[in-house]
Amino acid sequence: MTTYKELFGKAVKYLSTDPTTEAEGQVWYNSTSGTFKSVVAGGSWSSGANMIVPQSNSRGSAGTQTAGLAFGGGGPGVTDATEEYNGSGWATGGNLGTARYALTGCGTQTAALGFGGSTPVITNATEEYNGTSWSVQNNMSTARFFLAGAGLQTAGLAFGGVNPNPPVTYYNNTEEYNGTSWTAGGNLATARYGITGAGTQTAGLGFGGYDGTSITNLTEEYDGSSWTAGGPLGTGRYMSGGAGTQTAGIIFGGLIAGGSETNVTQLYDGSSWTATSNMGTARRKLPGTGTQTAALAIGGVPIGGGLTEEYNFSGSIITGAAWASGGNMGTARRALGGAGTQTESLGFGGTTGSNTAATEEYNGSSWTGGGNMTLARQYLGGCGTQTAGLGFGGYIGGSPFNTNATEEYNGSAWTSGGNLGTARYALGAAGTQTAGLGFGGFGPSTATEEYDGSSWTSGGNMNTGRNLLAGAGTQTAAVGFGGTPYKVDTEEYNGTSWTTSNGLNTGRERVSGSGIQTAGLVFGGRITGGGVTSSTELYNGTSWVSSNNFATARSGTGAASSGTTALTAIFGGTTGSVSAATEEFTGETSTLNYKTITTS
């Protein structure tokens, strides 16, 4: 019998545990389980971060899975918003010159092309994006919406589409863009709208669509001058997402016969389509971008337009970041202090309608009562751990209405610490019990104070005075963000002074945060108009991007402030009434796709 070594020139590895990296295609024997194993590549979808403008659908798109772009859209209203995706979350980009929906695009995140659409007047407008701002270019010859696009900013392709104004016109014409102007190309064999595009100007791909009578499964390939028939889709559909090239395309979602949305995904090899793993959520009017092995599905309806999913073909199973429900607090409250980690959280103080001194400890599944604070208060600063917590400042009511009192928690009881130099409430906090940081607060204040485990001393002032803000990090590497009135302002502290950084994508107050200066989280809060939000944003030390929303929108929550961007928790807060809810955040994870080898 031929051995594995004779076939491949090396022996099977003998391991007690499965490898965690670089194992695709390898075979090994796991001595613990007594089995032969390998890592098998496959395709799968995982959740990406929610978009910042969730109500918009029928957007244009460009770029890749790790450098994506979405622009325009509608429902309700029409938007000029642009958002940029970095593989982890969305950030705000420069606005389109003309707000519109059902447009299309091509190119890259820093060199994109957007064209067509409805304002709601059907338009032939064309714009170029340079990674910062859009500029108006020469118009297409034919005004239309729900058209398809492919190619680059300097070599773009537009085809198909519809003008619904009587008499309704379905288009088969193709236009080519050279970086300056549009010229006519070869016509599609079948006029249709809601068609999906991929590929380049000289090797384009158009698939699906509605021809005025029926939903089609047609595929056509473009060679730079004319279209020819390709292999038909397994499922006819239109208003789908797509990506890839003429010989390696992907289609996902869309509207199918009977009027229902689909989550079906198919791959094209240049001649035929085959099924692969389906999207998590069926939807239509979603643009796509990327490649066949790393695609991005953006927005769509009927789920509000903010959902993002990533498709990857690899030897790893990717699980997107997500929030999950945890055990409820014993006492519903808002404006409380928080400390600790996801599995060792501490919540203290706050208000139930009147100030409370109650303390609770969380073990990752349920809350139990801890020792009460000496002073009942709300809007206090909190940091540290479950067994070494720090609470300071706060609102006590009466006259004076705020306090400079500091208390330290040892895992069972609170004791008095040194007083803040300036009594205040609604301040930001970071650090530990023996190296704490308090900044901002009601005033609005710019004051910063540092705690050494016994007393507070003055630090460098913030650049922007504010209250109802949040913070993360350490005493010598902190970040402060948000605040009233609905601020996006972000500042970093180096132990001496504050410097301004890029702002939040969504201005908010009464927020919570966790993490460190180079990997921070902000969640919830009140936004412009006074509503509460469930949005989450991630900070990488330079800029903020969106992440997944939590289930119950609220403000004034407590947080596991020393948690990380991978594992943290929020608790309490108000939705309009005080809440006892706890939710836990787990960041994106990637694990190898192990397969046990058998003889059957």
C-alpha positions in Angstrom: 0.0 0.0 0.0 1.3 3.5 -0.9 2.0 5.6 2.2 1.2 9.3 2.7 4.9 10.0 2.8 5.5 8.3 -0.5 2.7 10.3 -2.1 3.6 13.7 -0.7 7.3 13.4 0.3 6.7 14.0 4.1 5.2 12.1 7.0 1.9 12.8 8.7 2.4 15.1 11.7 1.8 13.6 15.1 0.2 16.3 17.4 -1.5 16.3 20.7 -3.6 19.4 19.9 -4.9 20.7 16.6 -2.8 23.6 15.0 -4.3 27.0 15.1 -2.7 28.6 12.0 -1.4 27.8 8.6 -2.9 24.3 8.4 -5.0 24.4 5.2 -4.3 21.3 3.1 -2.2 19.7 5.8 -2.9 16.3 7.4 -2.0 15.4 10.9 -2.8 12.7 13.6 -4.3 14.1 16.8 -3.0 11.7 19.5 -5.5 13.0 22.0 -8.6 12.2 20.0 -7.0 9.3 18.1 -8.1 10.7 14.7 -6.5 11.9 11.5 -7.5 15.5 10.7 -7.1 18.3 8.1 -8.3 21.8 7.4 -10.8 22.1 4.5 -11.5 25.4 2.7 -15.1 26.4 2.1 -17.3 29.4 1.6 -19.4 31.0 4.3 -21.1 34.3 5.3 -20.5 36.1 8.6 -22.0 39.3 10.1 -20.2 42.5 9.5 -20.6 45.8 11.3 -23.9 47.7 10.9 -23.9 50.8 8.7 -24.1 54.3 10.2 -27.1 55.3 8.0 -29.3 52.2 8.4 -32.4 53.5 6.6 -30.8 53.7 3.2 -31.0 51.0 0.5 -30.4 50.9 -3.2 -26.9 52.3 -2.7 -24.0 52.5 -5.0 -20.9 50.6 -4.1 -17.2 50.2 -5.0 -14.0 48.7 -3.6 -13.2 45.5 -1.7 -14.2 43.7 1.4 -11.5 45.4 3.5 -11.7 48.8 1.7 -15.3 49.1 0.6 -17.5 52.1 -0.3 -21.2 52.7 -0.2 -22.9 55.9 -1.3 -26.4 57.4 -1.8 -29.6 55.4 -1.2 -33.0 56.0 0.1 -36.0 54.7 2.0 -37.3 56.8 3.5 -36.0 59.9 1.8 -33.0 60.2 -0.4 -29.4 60.5 1.0 -26.1 61.8 -0.2 -24.2 60.0 2.5 -21.0 58.1 1.8 -19.6 55.4 4.1 -16.2 53.6 4.0 -15.6 50.1 5.3 -12.2 48.9 6.5 -13.1 45.2 7.1 -14.2 45.9 10.7 -16.7 48.7 10.5 -18.1 51.8 8.7 -16.9 55.4 8.9 -18.4 58.5 7.4 -16.9 59.7 4.1 -17.5 62.8 1.9 -21.1 63.4 0.7 -22.2 62.9 -2.9 -22.8 66.2 -4.8 -26.3 64.9 -5.7 -28.4 62.8 -3.3 -29.9 59.9 -5.1 -30.9 56.2 -4.8 -30.8 53.2 -7.2 -27.5 54.4 -8.6 -24.5 52.2 -9.2 -20.8 52.4 -9.0 -17.4 50.9 -9.7 -13.7 51.4 -8.8 -12.0 51.5 -5.5 -12.5 53.2 -2.1 -10.1 56.0 -3.0 -10.9 56.2 -6.8 -14.6 55.4 -7.2 -17.2 56.3 -9.8 -20.9 56.8 -9.1 -23.5 57.2 -11.9 -27.3 57.2 -12.6 -30.0 56.8 -10.1 -33.1 58.9 -9.0 -33.2 62.1 -7.0 -36.3 61.1 -7.4 -35.9 62.5 -10.9 -34.2 59.9 -13.0 -30.6 61.2 -13.6 -27.6 60.6 -15.8 -25.3 62.4 -13.3 -21.7 61.0 -12.9 -19.4 61.7 -9.9 -15.8 60.7 -9.0 -14.6 60.0 -5.5 -11.0 60.5 -4.4 -11.2 59.0 -0.9 -12.3 62.3 0.6 -14.8 64.1 -1.6 -16.9 63.7 -4.7 -16.6 65.8 -7.9 -19.1 66.2 -10.7 -18.1 64.8 -14.1 -19.6 64.5 -17.6 -23.0 62.9 -17.6 -24.0 59.5 -19.2 -25.9 59.7 -22.4 -28.9 57.9 -21.0 -30.6 58.8 -17.7 -31.6 55.6 -15.8 -31.8 53.9 -12.5 -31.4 50.3 -11.2 -28.6 49.9 -13.7 -25.4 47.8 -13.4 -21.8 48.9 -13.2 -18.3 47.4 -13.5 -14.7 48.4 -14.0 -12.6 51.2 -12.7 -12.9 55.0 -12.3 -10.9 55.5 -15.4 -12.4 52.5 -17.3 -16.0 52.2 -16.1 -18.9 50.3 -17.6 -22.7 51.1 -17.3 -25.4 48.9 -18.7 -29.1 48.1 -18.4 -31.5 50.0 -16.2 -34.9 51.6 -16.6 -36.7 54.9 -16.8 -40.1 54.5 -15.3 -41.5 57.7 -16.6 -44.2 56.9 -19.2 -43.6 55.3 -21.5 -41.5 53.0 -19.3 -38.2 52.2 -21.0 -36.0 49.2 -20.3 -32.5 49.7 -21.5 -30.1 47.3 -23.2 -27.5 50.0 -24.0 -24.0 50.0 -22.6 -21.8 53.0 -22.0 -18.0 53.1 -21.4 -16.2 55.7 -19.3 -12.6 56.7 -19.9 -12.0 58.9 -16.9 -13.5 61.9 -18.6 -16.5 61.1 -20.7 -18.9 58.3 -21.7 -19.2 56.7 -25.1 -21.5 54.0 -26.5 -20.6 50.3 -26.2 -22.3 47.2 -27.5 -25.9 46.5 -26.5 -27.0 43.8 -24.1 -29.0 41.0 -25.9 -31.9 41.5 -23.4 -32.9 44.9 -22.0 -33.5 44.7 -18.3 -33.3 46.6 -15.0 -32.2 45.4 -11.6 -29.3 43.7 -13.4 -26.1 42.9 -11.4 -22.7 43.7 -12.7 -19.1 42.5 -12.1 -15.7 42.4 -13.9 -14.0 45.1 -15.9 -14.7 47.3 -18.9 -13.2 44.7 -21.3 -14.3 41.6 -19.4 -17.6 42.5 -17.9 -20.4 40.3 -16.5 -24.1 41.1 -16.3 -26.6 38.7 -14.7 -30.2 38.5 -13.6 -32.6 41.4 -13.9 -36.2 42.1 -14.9 -37.0 42.5 -18.6 -40.5 44.1 -18.2 -42.3 40.7 -18.4 -40.4 38.3 -16.1 -37.5 37.9 -13.8 -34.6 36.5 -15.8 -31.8 34.1 -15.1 -29.8 35.4 -18.0 -26.0 35.9 -17.9 -24.1 37.9 -20.5 -20.4 38.5 -20.9 -18.8 41.6 -22.4 -15.5 41.6 -24.2 -15.1 45.4 -24.6 -17.3 45.7 -27.7 -20.1 43.2 -27.5 -22.1 40.9 -25.2 -22.5 37.1 -25.6 -24.5 34.6 -23.6 -23.0 33.0 -20.5 -24.3 30.2 -18.3 -27.8 30.9 -16.8 -28.3 31.5 -13.1 -29.7 28.6 -11.1 -32.3 31.1 -9.6 -33.6 34.0 -11.7 -33.6 37.2 -9.7 -33.1 40.9 -9.8 -31.9 43.8 -7.5 -29.2 41.4 -6.3 -25.8 42.0 -5.0 -22.7 40.8 -6.9 -19.0 41.0 -7.1 -15.9 39.4 -8.7 -14.7 39.0 -12.3 -16.0 37.5 -15.6 -14.5 34.1 -14.8 -15.0 34.2 -11.0 -18.3 36.0 -10.1 -20.7 35.8 -7.2 -24.3 36.7 -6.8 -26.3 37.0 -3.6 -29.8 38.0 -2.5 -32.4 39.7 -4.7 -36.0 39.4 -5.5 -37.3 36.1 -7.0 -40.5 34.9 -8.6 -43.4 35.2 -6.3 -42.2 38.5 -4.9 -40.1 37.2 -2.0 -36.5 38.1 -1.1 -33.8 35.4 -1.3 -30.6 34.7 0.5 -29.3 32.3 -2.1 -25.7 32.7 -3.2 -24.1 31.3 -6.4 -20.6 31.3 -7.8 -19.7 31.7 -11.5 -16.6 30.1 -13.1 -16.8 31.6 -16.5 -19.3 29.1 -17.9 -21.8 28.0 -15.2 -23.2 28.9 -11.8 -23.0 26.7 -8.7 -24.5 27.0 -5.2 -22.6 27.9 -2.1 -23.5 28.9 1.4 -26.4 31.3 1.7 -26.4 34.7 3.3 -27.8 35.0 6.8 -30.6 37.4 5.8 -32.7 37.3 2.7 -32.9 40.8 1.1 -33.1 42.8 -2.1 -31.8 46.2 -3.3 -28.4 45.5 -1.9 -25.2 46.4 -3.6 -22.1 44.2 -3.4 -18.4 44.6 -3.9 -15.2 42.7 -3.5 -14.2 39.3 -5.1 -15.6 35.9 -5.4 -13.6 34.7 -2.4 -14.0 37.9 -0.3 -17.3 39.6 -1.0 -19.3 42.3 0.8 -23.1 42.5 0.9 -24.3 46.0 1.9 -27.6 47.1 3.3 -30.8 46.2 1.4 -34.5 45.7 2.3 -36.7 44.7 4.1 -34.4 44.9 7.1 -33.7 48.6 7.3 -30.7 48.8 5.1 -28.0 48.8 7.7 -27.0 45.1 7.7 -23.6 44.1 6.4 -22.4 40.5 5.7 -19.0 39.2 4.5 -18.5 36.2 2.3 -15.2 34.4 2.6 -13.8 31.2 0.9 -11.0 30.0 3.1 -9.9 27.3 5.6 -11.2 29.4 8.5 -14.7 29.8 10.0 -15.3 33.5 10.7 -17.8 34.4 13.4 -18.8 38.1 13.2 -18.9 40.4 16.2 -22.2 40.2 18.1 -24.1 41.2 21.1 -25.9 38.6 23.3 -28.3 38.9 26.2 -26.9 38.4 29.7 -28.6 38.1 33.1 -30.7 41.1 34.3 -29.5 43.2 37.2 -31.3 42.9 40.5 -32.1 46.6 40.5 -33.1 48.4 37.3 -31.3 51.8 37.2 -29.6 54.4 35.0 -26.7 56.8 35.3 -24.7 54.2 37.2 -21.0 53.6 37.5 -19.3 50.5 36.0 -16.0 48.6 36.2 -14.5 45.2 35.5 -14.7 42.8 32.6 -17.4 40.8 30.9 -17.2 37.9 33.3 -16.3 40.0 36.3 -18.4 43.2 36.1 -19.2 45.7 38.8 -22.3 48.1 38.7 -22.8 50.7 41.4 -24.8 53.8 42.2 -27.2 55.3 39.7 -30.9 56.2 40.1 -34.1 54.2 40.1 -36.1 57.4 40.3 -34.1 58.3 43.4 -30.4 57.9 44.0 -29.2 54.5 45.0 -26.0 53.2 46.7 -26.7 49.6 45.6 -23.7 47.6 44.2 -24.0 44.4 42.1 -21.4 41.9 40.8 -21.7 40.0 37.6 -20.1 36.6 36.9 -20.8 36.4 33.2 -24.3 35.0 33.6 -26.0 36.4 36.7 -25.8 39.4 39.2 -25.5 39.2 43.0 -25.6 41.9 45.5 -22.4 43.5 46.8 -21.7 46.0 49.6 -23.5 49.3 49.2 -21.7 52.5 48.6 -21.5 54.9 51.5 -23.0 57.7 49.4 -26.0 57.2 47.1 -25.4 59.1 43.8 -25.9 59.0 40.0 -23.8 60.2 37.1 -20.6 59.2 38.9 -17.3 58.2 37.4 -16.2 54.5 37.6 -13.2 52.4 36.7 -11.1 49.5 37.9 -12.0 45.9 38.5 -14.7 43.9 40.3 -12.4 43.4 43.3 -10.6 46.8 43.1 -13.2 49.3 41.9 -13.2 53.1 42.1 -16.2 55.4 42.2 -15.9 59.2 42.3 -18.0 62.4 41.9 -21.6 62.2 41.0 -25.0 63.9 41.5 -26.5 63.8 44.9 -29.2 66.4 44.7 -29.9 69.2 47.2 -27.3 71.9 47.8 -24.6 71.4 46.8 -26.1 69.1 44.2 -22.8 67.4 43.2 -20.0 65.7 45.2 -16.2 65.3 45.2 -16.4 62.1 47.3 -14.3 59.1 46.2 -14.9 55.5 47.3 -12.9 52.3 46.8 -14.3 48.8 46.5 -12.4 45.7 47.6 -14.8 43.0 46.4 -17.1 43.2 49.3 -17.2 46.7 50.8 -16.6 50.4 49.9 -14.3 52.6 51.9 -13.6 56.3 51.5 -10.7 57.5 49.4 -9.3 61.0 48.8 -11.7 63.6 47.5 -11.7 65.1 44.0 -10.2 68.6 43.8 -13.4 69.7 42.0 -16.8 68.4 42.8 -18.6 67.4 39.6 -20.9 64.8 38.0 -21.4 63.3 34.5 -17.6 63.1 34.0 -15.5 60.6 32.1 -13.3 58.0 33.7 -10.5 55.6 32.9 -7.7 53.7 34.6 -7.6 51.6 37.8 -8.2 52.0 41.5 -4.6 53.0 42.2 -4.1 55.0 38.9 -7.5 56.5 38.0 -8.4 59.4 35.8 -11.4 61.7 35.9 -12.1 64.3 33.2 -14.8 66.7 32.0 -18.1 66.8 33.8 -20.9 69.2 34.5 -20.0 72.8 33.9 -19.1 71.9 31.2 -15.6 71.3 32.6 -12.3 70.8 31.0 -10.6 69.7 34.2 -8.6 66.5 34.5 -7.6 64.8 37.7 -5.3 61.8 38.4 -5.7 59.4 41.4 -2.8 57.5 42.9 -4.8 55.3 45.3 -5.0 57.9 48.0 -5.4 61.4 46.6 -6.2 63.4 43.4 -3.9 65.8 41.6 -4.5 68.1 38.6 -3.6 66.9 35.1 -3.8 68.7 31.8 -7.1 70.2 30.8 -9.2 68.8 27.9 -9.4 70.9 24.8 -13.2 70.8 24.8 -15.3 71.1 28.0 -18.2 68.8 28.2 -20.2 66.5 30.4 -22.2 63.2 29.9 -19.1 61.9 28.1 -17.3 58.5 28.4 -13.7 57.3 28.5 -11.5 54.3 28.2 -7.9 53.3 28.7 -5.3 54.1 31.4 -4.2 57.1 33.4 -1.3 57.7 30.9 -3.0 56.5 27.8 -6.7 57.4 27.9 -9.3 58.4 25.3 -12.4 60.5 26.0 -15.4 60.8 23.6 -18.9 62.1 23.1 -20.7 64.4 25.6 -23.3 67.0 25.5 -24.7 68.4 23.3 -24.4 65.2 21.1 -20.7 65.6 20.5 -18.5 63.6 18.2 -15.4 65.1 19.8 -12.6 62.6 20.7 -9.4 63.4 22.6 -6.4 61.3 23.7 -4.5 61.8 27.0 -0.8 60.9 27.4 -0.5 61.4 31.1 0.2 65.1 30.7 -2.0 66.6 28.0 -4.9 66.0 25.7 -4.8 66.0 21.9 -7.7 66.0 19.5 -8.4 62.9 17.4 -10.9 62.0 14.7 -14.5 62.2 15.9 -17.3 59.7 16.4 -19.4 58.9 13.4 -22.6 59.5 15.5 -22.6 62.4 18.0 -24.0 61.3 21.3 -24.2 62.0 25.0 -24.9 59.9 28.1 -22.6 57.3 26.6 -20.6 54.4 27.9 -17.2 53.1 26.9 -14.5 50.4 27.5 -11.2 49.2 26.1 -7.9 50.9 25.7 -6.7 54.0 23.9 -5.8 52.1 20.7 -8.8 49.7 20.9 -11.8 51.4 22.4 -15.5 50.9 22.3 -18.4 53.4 22.6 -22.0 52.2 22.9 -25.5 53.6 23.3 -26.4 57.1 24.4 -28.7 59.8 23.4 -28.4 61.3 19.8 -29.6 64.4 18.1 -33.3 64.8 18.6 -33.2 63.2 22.0 -33.7 59.6 21.0 -31.6 56.7 22.3 -29.4 54.6 20.1 -28.1 51.0 20.1 -25.2 51.8 17.9 -21.6 50.7 18.7 -18.4 52.1 17.4 -14.8 50.8 17.5 -11.7 53.0 17.9 -8.3 51.9 16.6 -6.3 54.8 18.1 -6.9 57.0 15.0 -10.5 56.7 13.9 -13.9 55.3 14.7 -15.9 52.7 12.7 -19.3 51.3 13.2 -19.8 47.9 14.8 -22.9 45.7 15.5 -25.9 47.3 17.3 -27.0 45.9 20.6 -30.6 44.8 21.1 -32.1 47.4 23.4 -31.3 51.1 22.6 -30.6 53.0 25.8 -28.5 55.7 27.4 -26.9 56.1 30.8 -25.7 52.5 31.0 -22.9 51.1 33.1 -20.1 49.3 31.4 -17.4 46.8 32.1 -14.9 49.6 31.6 -11.8 47.5 31.7 -13.2 45.1 29.2 -11.7 44.9 25.7 -13.0 45.4 22.2 -13.3 41.6 22.0 -15.2 41.0 25.3 -17.2 43.6 27.3 -20.7 44.2 28.7 -23.2 47.0 29.3 -25.9 47.0 31.9 -28.8 49.1 33.2 -29.6 52.5 31.6 -32.8 53.9 30.3 -35.0 53.3 27.3 -37.4 56.0 28.5 -37.8 53.9 31.7 -35.0 52.4 33.7 -33.6 49.1 32.6 -32.1 46.1 34.3 -30.9 44.5 31.0 -27.4 43.3 30.5 -25.8 42.7 27.1 -22.5 41.2 26.3 -20.2 42.0 23.3 -18.0 39.5 21.6 -15.7 40.6 18.8 -15.1 38.8 15.5 -13.3 35.5 15.8 -11.7 33.2 13.3 -11.1 29.5 13.8 -9.8 26.8 11.4 -12.3 24.6 9.7 -11.2 21.2 11.1 -12.3 18.0 9.4 -11.8 14.5 10.8 -10.6 12.1 8.0 -12.4 8.7 7.9 -12.3 5.8 5.5 -16.0 6.0 4.8 
